């Protein structure tokens, strides 16, 4: 945990998106919200927080203004202890665990350990280079729980965070079809909320069974205010982290630590951009070999940071300095864009190259192969003067 983040005694209130929450609240009051929804938006923008807020609002017993955050149901939900709100999210695969039953037990134990960490540290930075997934064994546990009756409420909620991390390679057709059937026709009193930063990575059959809800990024000013109010950050550090976060409180928490994971990913992504624009193919091969032959999903944050650097390069080349997020490297970005004589079309193609690499990473393709290919594609695209 970065030393700049001061943990509050209770989780801070959900921030922003007032109009959307009001609309969702009205839909809940009218019983107009379907049993399965998909909340999508940029990583760290609050999708899982909104999902938990939505579950809390539905199960609140405090009266008209829901969630009241005072009734017994709300207090349990705020402590992540409500027996009818089940939160699943990507986890590292437990080591030295064999057999479906033991794997399911180990994943469930790891999930409860992570929930305990969330209770101790409600303010936590988003992002990690761990290889994580939502494995078949976890889905089997979820399906078993979904067919039970709610413990204390009339309904129960299953929040599946970062659902693009569902691992299809391990799922048999029977299990996949059972999960899809569960989403299409949940048992009485059971609701599902999926969240995803990459909804296009989900199976079409999964997306078709859910009502999509887009959660936009927060304004920079609002993110900075949150960091000052709830994290004890000074104004300058809060504003810098908020700008780099692009409207994501989760990412902004990481950017408060200038020597932490987010800073390292940002620096490493800039190194990749320098390689791609440097014209030395040997450097591209060296960078690919450093990635190792496995652990592709651990590169997702790095690839996201690289996309941002490329967008900044394009903005600098067009003279749109106010749109550059990594403003501390503006001189380098201007010089490089001018030297390469970049066009918007080539920048867009370069961003698409990285997006395809992110899809390969989700599929756990050999990192050395797709990173090497990516750097060569970027070199050809960005250095090609037309």
C-alpha positions, -999 to +999 in steps of 0.1 A: +000+000+000+015+034-010+023+054+021+004+084+007-029+067+011-045+070+045-070+042+051-104+056+064-121+039+094-151+031+071-153+028+033-158+062+017-191+068+000-196+060-037-184+090-057-201+106-087-224+093-114-254+108-095-277+109-125-270+073-135-275+061-099-308+080-097-320+063-129-309+029-117-327+035-084-359+043-101-356+012-122-352-009-091-382+007-075-403-002-106-388-037-108-378-026-143-341-037-141-335-072-156-320-100-136-286-098-155-268-065-162-233-057-176-216-026-163-188-016-186-163+013-187-126+021-184-105+001-158-108+015-123-137+039-130-159+023-103-178-005-121-175-030-092-183-002-067-214+006-086-224-030-088-220-034-050-239-001-046-267-014-068-270-047-048-269-027-015-297-004-027-319-033-037-315-051-004-317-020+018-345-021+044-341+015+056-370+032+037-374+054+006-339+068+003-319+037-006-293+027+002-296+043+036-262+029+048-277+027+083-300-004+083-286-038+092-285-049+056-266-018+045-241-022+073-234-058+064-230-049+028-206-020+035-185-045+055-186-070+026-203-094+049-238-096+035-248-132+031-268-124+000-242-104-019-216-127-035-186-109-051-164-129-075-133-114-092-101-126-109-076-144-087-042-160-092-045-198-097-035-215-065-003-235-068+002-271-061-036-278-060-049-307-080-084-318-088-116-298-094-129-301-059-096-290-042-092-262-067-127-249-060-120-250-022-086-232-027-101-205-049-130-199-025-105-196+004-084-171-016-116-151-024-125-148+012-089-138+021-090-111-006-124-098+008-108-096+042-080-075+026-106-052+011-122-047+045-089-037+060-080-015+030-111-001+013-089+023-007-067+003-029-049+008-061-061-009-092-036-028-113-013-057-109+011-078-130-002-110-114-017-136-138-053-138-127-085-155-140-120-165-131-116-202-134-141-230-141-138-242-105-150-207-093-179-207-117-190-241-105-190-227-069-210-197-081-235-219-099-240-241-068-246-210-046-270-194-071-294-224-068-296-219-030-323-196-015-312-162-002-301-163+035-317-131+049-333-112+020-359-118-007-331-117-033-294-124-037-268-108-060-238-122-077-213-096-088-187-109-113-160-083-115-137-081-146-157-107-163-134-106-194-111-127-172-133-157-174-110-185-186-127-204-214-098-228-221-107-248-190-144-249-194-162-278-209-191-271-233-215-285-207-202-261-180-202-231-204-238-238-215-249-242-179-234-208-170-251-191-200-284-207-191-280-194-155-275-159-168-304-162-192-328-176-167-315-170-131-333-189-103-361-169-087-347-142-064-312-143-080-296-114-099-263-111-117-242-080-122-212-085-145-185-058-149-159-054-176-133-030-189-133-049-222-169-060-229-159-069-265-137-096-250-168-114-236-186-141-255-214-128-277-237-152-259-228-137-225-233-101-237-266-109-253-280-121-219-272-089-201-285-053-202-254-031-209-248-001-186-219+022-196-201+039-167-181+069-180-149+082-164-152+108-136-141+144-142-104+150-132-115+176-106-138+151-089-111+124-088-086+150-073-111+161-047-116+124-036-079+119-032-076+151-011-106+144+010-103+106+016-066+098+011-049+128+027-031+137-006-019+172-011-034+193-039-005+190-064-001+152-060-039+147-062-042+167-094-012+149-110-026+115-101-061+124-112-048+135-147-028+103-152-058+082-141-081+095-169-111+097-146-104+065-126-102+067-088-088+032-087-059+041-111-055+075-093-048+057-060-020+038-078-005+070-093-002+086-059+028+063-053+054+076-078+076+046-072+049+020-072+034-004-097+017+022-118+048+043-121+068+013-131+042+003-158+042+038-172+080+039-174+082+005-190+055+014-216+075+045-225+106+023-230+085+002-254+074+033-273+111+045-276+120+010-290+091+011-315+101+046-327+139+041-325+144+020-357+165-007-341+149-040-345+174-058-323+160-038-293+125-051-301+136-087-300+155-081-267+124-065-251+102-094-262+126-120-247+125-101-214+087-109-211+092-146-206+072-175-223+042-173-200+020-150-179+004-130-208-025-117-187+000-100-164+009-076-193-026-061-196-018-030-176+015-025-195-003-026-228-029-002-216-002+022-206+014+018-240-019+027-257-020+059-237+016+069-247+007+063-284-024+085-281-003+112-264+022+110-292-006+116-317-020+145-297+014+161-295+019+157-332-014+175-339-004+203-315-031+193-291-009+198-260-040+201-237-050+165-246-016+150-236-020+130-204+017+123-198+025+160-200+059+157-182+072+140-214+057+166-238+091+177-253+099+141-262+065+135-276+066+166-298+101+159-311+093+122-319+059+130-336+077+157-357+105+134-367+081+106-377+057+130-395+029+112-378-006+112-392-039+105-373-044+074-395-011+059-385-016+067-348-051+050-350-035+019-366-008+018-339-035+019-312-053-009-329-021-030-330-019-027-292-056-035-288-051-068-307-021-076-284-044-070-254-068-095-268-040-120-273-029-114-237-064-122-224-062-155-244-029-162-226-008-164-258+030-167-254+040-131-244+073-132-263+055-139-295+029-112-294+051-086-278+078-091-304+052-090-332+036-059-317+069-039-315+077-048-351+042-037-362+045-005-343+079+002-358+065-003-393+034+018-387+049+047-368+081+051-388+064+048-422+063+082-438+036+084-464 
